[in-house]
Amino acid sequence: MIESPARARRPYSQGGLAGSSGVSFPGSSRTDRSLAGTCSDMLSSSRMLFAVMLLSIAACHSDFKIGSFTTNEALYRAGLAEFQRGKWDNAISAFDKLTADLPARDTLLPRSHWYLARAHQQNREWVLAGTSFTRLVESFPDDTLADDAALESARSYKKLWRRPQLDPTYGESADAAYTTLFGLFPSSPLIPQAKLEYAELQEMFAQKNYLSGMYYLRRKAHDSAIIYFKDVVSKYPAAPTSRLAQLRLVDAYKAIHYKDDAADQCAELRRSFPDDAEVRQTCSDVGPPAASTADSTKATPPATGPPTR
C-alpha cells in the first residue's frame, strides 16, 4: 500500500628525485638524498590526501538513480523514503518526475505535488514551493490537501517579502494565495490561523504605503502624502498603521490649511480612539466639523405640472 502524507493540521607514480650525489648544501647538514626522501614523503602525503578526498566525494555522491525504478509506484515509495530521510534533492527529483509522468486521475499525483512542494520548502526554494503548492490547488481543488496547499503557498511567498520597504511582488502573491484559501475553503479548520497571518501581511502593505506617505510629507509634497495615507485608511482599516495614517492626514491637512478636512478626520479619530493621547495632542487645535449650511426648513416646491393653455 502506498503511504499517504500526514496532514499539516489535521522529505603520480612512486618516485620523486631519483638519484643523489651525496653533496651537502652550504649551511645545511642535510644531503640531497635526505631532501629527496623528504620530497618523496610529501608526495606520499599528497597522494593520501587526494585519495581521502576521492573517497569523501564518492561517499557524498548520491546513489539515487531515477531510472532504476520501473514503475511510478516504486518511484513514489523511493521518493517518499528520500523525503523522510531528509534527502531533499533526491525527493525533488523523484516527485518532479512523477508530477510530469503520472496520469491526471492517479491518486498519487496530488500527493506528488505536495511532497515536491514540501521538499522545495525544506531547501528554502520558496518560489518553487509556492508554485508547486498552487498547482496542487488549481489542479485538485477537491483534494483533502488542497486547503493545506493554499495556506503553504501563501506562507512560501510571504517568506520572500521580509520588509515593507522591499518590492511587494511576493507579498502580492501571498495575498492572492490567502484570498484563494478564504474563497475556496471557507469552512477549512485552517482559516483562523490563516486570518492571523493574513492580518500580518495586510499590516506590511499598510506600512509600505505609510512609509511612502511619510516620504512625501517630509518633503512637503502634501497632496502626494495625502493620497498614500488615504490609501492606507481605505484599504487596510483594521491594520494598526491605519491610526498613524489618519494622524498624519491631520498633519497634512493642517499644513495646507484644509480646515474642514482636518476637522472631519479628527472627528473620526476621536470616535475611534477616544482615550488616545496622540489623537488628543494632534487634534488639540482642531475644532469640530462645521455644521451643514443647507437650510433644511425650506421645503421643495410641489410640482405644478405643465402650464395650462
LINPENOR-V260984 format. One record per backbone hydrogen bond with DSSP energy under -1.0 kcal/mol. CO is the residue of the C=O (numbers start at 1). NH is the residue of the N-H. If there is no record, write none. Layout:
co: <CO:CO>
nh: <NH:NH>
//
This chain:
co: <25:30:31:32:33:34:35:36:37:38:39:40:41:42:43:44:45:46:47:48:49:50:51:52:53:54:55:56:57:65:66:71:72:73:74:75:76:77:78:79:80:81:82:83:86:87:88:89:90:91:92:93:94:95:97:98:103:106:108:109:110:111:112:113:114:115:116:117:118:119:120:121:124:125:126:127:128:129:130:131:132:133:134:135:136:140:143:145:146:147:148:149:150:151:152:153:154:155:157:158:163:168:169:170:171:172:173:174:175:176:177:178:179:180:181:185:188:190:191:192:193:194:195:196:197:198:199:200:201:202:203:204:205:206:207:208:209:210:211:212:213:214:216:217:220:221:222:223:224:225:226:227:228:229:230:231:232:236:239:240:241:242:243:244:245:246:247:248:249:250:251:252:253:254:257:258:259:260:261:262:263:264:265:266:267:268:269:273:276:277:278:279:283:295>
nh: <28:25:35:36:37:38:39:40:41:42:43:44:45:46:47:48:49:50:51:52:53:54:55:56:57:58:59:60:61:68:69:75:76:77:78:79:80:81:82:83:84:85:87:86:88:91:92:93:94:95:96:97:98:99:101:102:106:109:112:113:114:115:116:117:118:119:120:121:122:123:125:124:126:129:130:131:132:133:134:135:136:137:138:139:140:143:146:149:150:151:152:153:154:155:156:157:158:159:160:161:166:172:173:174:175:176:177:178:179:180:181:182:183:184:185:188:191:194:195:196:197:198:199:200:201:202:203:204:205:206:207:208:209:210:211:212:213:214:215:216:217:218:221:220:222:225:226:227:228:229:230:231:232:233:234:235:236:239:242:243:245:246:247:248:249:250:251:252:253:254:255:256:258:257:259:262:263:264:265:266:267:268:269:270:271:272:273:276:280:281:282:283:286:298>
//
